[in-house]
Amino acid sequence: MSDSTQEVETRSRLDVTKSRLDEAMARLDPQFRRLMELWLEGRTRQEIAMEMQLCEEAASTNLIKAFKQLRRLLRP
């Protein structure tokens, strides 16, 4: 297999993965989706807590729940 063929296949897999991630993110509970969006932007847990008007502990707990829900949605 040539390098260009492998590159195309890798891009295709990444597109499918991004597509699946986008679909799963859209299906998250709205609060969890917002938490994940902030996390993906590179925000700290403290920044996420302030943005979401939560204590830092609640933000951390909800972020863990958001990851669990996202993982379930991404299972084949």
C-alpha positions, 0 to 999 in steps of 0.5 A: 500500500502506498503512503498516499493510500494510507494517508487517505485511509487514515483521513477517512477513519478520522472523518468517521471518528469526528463524525461519530464524535459530533453525533454523540456530542449532539446527543449528550444532555445539554449541560454535559454537552456544554461541559464537554465543549468547554473542556475541549476548548482547553478550559480548566475545571475551575474555569468550567465551574465559573462559566457553568456557575457550579462549585468546582467539585460539582463541575468535576463530578459532572465532567466525569458523568459527561465523559461516561455518557459520551463513552456510552454513546460512542460504543459500537 
